[in-house]
């Protein structure tokens, strides 16, 4: 609304409209007294999103009532958290002066814009998880060292002051990295998609033009850090970082973001986990979306929020560098061995608070007095912790403990906060009671005057009684008149000439003197002046903390390292985890391995451990394990626990096993479970095939692949053919470590022609019509799936079970189906297996392929390259002699 239309509004509404023009895409919280009000479309949207009352306030230039919705300012945090969870952007417009001191319209300004990815509100932040804003931009020039079609990614965590950038080769790599980062907000160019927006849950997607101007980088980082970034980071990564910073700076008008360093990272230095692997292995949440019951929930016994966030990052980005992994294991091993030290460290860490995020709040001028108190206490705890750790390190000469000791405890900040702050601090700086006595002489004087006001008035009263000789003279106070001297009628003749009459009352008169008026001004203003001075001193302390933000964040990182190492050591000690041997080989060997989550649910005594050996080193080494056995016998559990062991080992944790050797894994792929995607119009089988395709395209010899019942979502013959072809390709072409669970018993025949394939089954024992699952993985194939027995366990009605059992017996003998048609099944063979007859004589055999068809076999004619054409021609010449 512009021009005359805007001018026709009241002055307050004109303020609102000017603020709304600045942030048209945000909901505007407009402070009016004790409420944040929203008007026009914002009011309608807010009432729907927050389920609050929609009312009106006055009329607009068109004579129509102006929609209005409001929330109490003291409850704004909870409403803000709900809006952020819904992906909304909120601009907060505050009153910039006390309405009591302003004549006319109170000045108002937008002080901050809060978005899902740029959030510092405690109620809207998960203390144990990072809160990323991610910017993704395409490369637009032929930059040296950057592949064509590459993407620049920048991840900004405003609440901890982290900014990192990477170059990703393609969209698939971008999806994998976004799945790991789990951003709350994603900045995409208007023309960039390739399914990104639809593939991400709980992400607010904004369409923003890439920022090629690096002034945002210079403004945030400084000239020297920008020079370093230009040396280390490709242009596309810098553009992504500039896009994220420019967007973030717009949300914090007039305030530095406190980002002091831009780091380059390479996702290839980590074990890659795509969305399917993170979901299927339940790394950070269960399949139902709950944190409780996930691997992270099991491992996270950290004592600080920054330790919890570091553990989560490590679990989602395990390392591939053997030396660094071993150093992490060294630290865990040292703390497993020294239980008293581990307990002392964990006790000290329990009071450290969230030093990392509180430092950022101080940098942005948002830290409260109580926040500074937590920083003070954290620094004190850190000093005690380091003293304990250093003493043990020197006594044991353990390099692992020495490496854990932080080098800088920022003692000057700790000492100044300990000296200047009182023990128990208020939430708001306006309340006073922040600064200790003896810090500022003026503050002490004002406090003394305020606290001794009654005594000072009594002293003046005694002097006036003595001076006037009026024994009944009293000095009193009312809110209306302030301080005054009250004289009864019988003593009015003795009133001194310097007394000024203020009021006549029934039994006497009230007077004031110049001394009493001056005293009143001092007393009444002392508290206000004291609080104002105390707020300035508090802001000086907060600024001091902000100046040392880089050092404080480094210390917070060191404390997080100790916290994670101690937590993993505690878990390993309590639940019998073992240190894995990690090397650059291709062997995965687990002895008596256990599933960490299932074991905890079932109890250690009830869980059956299993051995797994996969070796991709040689052609004859067992690298593809075909696993058969009944439903519910534990095939999926065995496979998942092998993958979790590799992830835990490379994340720096001990693993649940008696012995473990892990040759570095570059990617873990999983294809387990059945699910559809109705939103994308994809059936269960299509989802399954998409995941299988991603595995076949992305797996390398170093990868670990877990496949569970591939091909079950389509017809039996199609499913078996696809499963067989996938298994062949994984063994022959990729030659990776793979566990393949299936009910297609035909796949066991792969072991007869391929020495790298080994058959295992999860044992079960029949007792009459019942089956007992032994949960033990044993060599050899399985002859049956015990489907009818499992159906009985599931509660299928007896009449249906009886019919199924009869039909099963007929089919195994090769009898006709009830329709009279013969099933394409072989009778029980020499190995005791009733198998599908793949080459039944019922349908006519297809004609033999022509020489041209034979030459083109395996080649995609529609996408044939010149090299493919030469291969086909060579085959044809050979066949034709």
Secondary structure, 3 states (H helix, E strand, C coil): CCHHHHHCCCHHHHHHHHHHHHCCCCEEEEEECCEEEEEHHHHHHHHHHHCCCCEEEEECCCCCEEEEEEEEHHHHHHHHHHHHHCCCCEEEEEECCCHHHCCCCCCEEEEEEEECCECCCHHHCCCCCCCCEEEEEECCCCCCCCCCCCEEEEEEECCCCEEEEEEECCHHHHHHHHHHHCCCEEEECCCCCCCHHHHCCCCEEEECCCCCCCHHHHHHHCHHHHHHHHHHCCHHHHHHHHHHHHHHHCCCCCCCCCCCCCEECCHHHECEECHHHHHHCCCCCCCCCCCCCCHHHHHCCCCCHHHHHHHHHHHHCCECCHHHHHHHHHHHHHHHHCHHHHHHHHHHHCCCCCHHHHHHHHHCCCCCHHHHHHHHHHHHHHHHHHHHHHHHHHHHCCHHHHHHCCCCCCHHHHHHHHHHECCCCCCCHHHCCCECCCCCHHHHHHHHHHHCHHHHHHHHHHHHHHHHCCCCCEEEEECCCEEEEEEEHHHHHHCCCCCEEEEEECCEEEEECHHHHHHHHHHHHHHHHHHHHHHHHHHHHHHHHHHCHHHHHHHHHHHHHHHHHHHHHHHHHHHCCECCEEECCCEEEEEEECCHHHHHHHCCCCCCCEEEEEECCCCCCCCEEEEEECCCCCHHHHHHHHHHHHHHHHHCCCECCCEEEEECCCEEEEECCCCCEHHHCECHHHHHHHHHHHHHHHCCCCCEEEEECCCCCCCHHHHHHHHHHHHHHHHHHHCCEEEEECCCHHHHHHHHHCCCEEEEEEEEEEECCEEEEEEEEEECCCCCCCHHHHHHHCCCCHHHHHHHHHHHHHHHCCCECCCCCECCECCCCCCCCCCECCCCCCCCCCCCCCHHHHHCCCCCHHHCCHHHHHHHHHHHHHHCC
